[in-house]
Amino acid sequence: MRHNIILASRSPRRRELLRKIVKSFRVIESNVDESLIRAKTPLLFAKKAAAAKAKAIAEKHKNSIVIGADTIVVLGRKILGKPKDKKDAAAMLKSLSGTTHKVITGLAVIIPGKKMISSYALTRVTMKKISPQAIADYVDSGRPLDKAGAYGIQEIEDPFIEKIDGNYDNVVGLPVAQLEKILLFHE
């Protein structure tokens, strides 16, 4: 890579995933208010949010490659974002219990001198029927509070997940193989 790379995210999981393909990069939080983003579908929302994050950072760092991503959990047509509190987290997990839902990550890469490359990944996740006690224990750990859909796949895979149809890294928060292709193709 000839340019500096910036990840427009505060997610520690995205940082870990990006390290799989990029040795050196900076992290700058975009501070985009996602509540202001309007879209007709969950997929468009994820793509718009990723683009907004990338653009917010690229405006100040015009000579850097900027990566924006936004991961959402979708049950039916309803977006389950990060829970407001423990009660909200428990309600989300209860609604996901025994169902198949989608995890969508919108991806936006801004390369200096070129247009923004926008993409997405979609993975279907089937959860087992989860007991109220298992939900309460996980929520009490505090771990679901900073995650879309109130769960981190890497934390709950064995006890909660029945099946994953698609890209695992996408469910964690960054479709690494897809991002690597974008970066290599537009180098």
Residue, then its C-alpha position, 0 to 999 in steps of 0.5 A: m500500500r502506498h497510502n496510509i490507512i485509517l480505520a474509521s471505527r472505535s470497535p476493538r473487534r474491527r481493529e483485530l480483524l483488520r490486522k489480519i490483512v493490514k500491518s500498519f494503520r491508524v484508528i480514528e473514530s468518526n463520531v457519526d450520529e447514526s440516528l440521523i441516517r435515513a434509509k428505506t431498507p436495513l441494507l441501505f442503512a448499513k451502507k449509508a452509515a459506513a459511507a458517512k463514517a468513511k467520508a467524515i474521516a476522509e475530509k480531514h485526511k485526504n491522502s489516506i485510504v479510509i475504511g468505514a464499516d457499519t454492522i447491523v443485526v436485522l430480524g425481519r425488517k427491524i434493525l437491532g442496534k446496540p442496546k440502550d441498557k441491560k433490559d434492552a439487551a435481554a429483550m433483543l436476545k430473547s427476540l433472537s432466540g430460536t430464530t434466523h436473522k441477518v447480520i449485514t456489514g456495510l463497507a466503504v473504502i475511500i481511496p485518494g484520487k478515486k471514488m468511494i468503493s461501497s460494498y456489503a456482506l450479509t450472513r444469516v445466523t440461526m440461534k438456538k432457543i436460549s434459556p432466560q437464565a443464559i440470557a440473564d447471565y450473558v447480559d449481567s456480564g456487560r459484554p452485549l452492551d456495545k454490540a449490535g443485536a446485543y451479542g458478540i459471536q466470538e463470545i457466544e458461539d458454542p452455547f447460543i449459535e446453531k448455524i452460520d450461513g456466510n462469512y464469520d468475520n462479517v458477524v464479528g464486524l468486518p468482512v476481511a476477505q472482501l475488504e482485502k480484495i477491494l484494497l488489492f484491486h484499487e492499490 
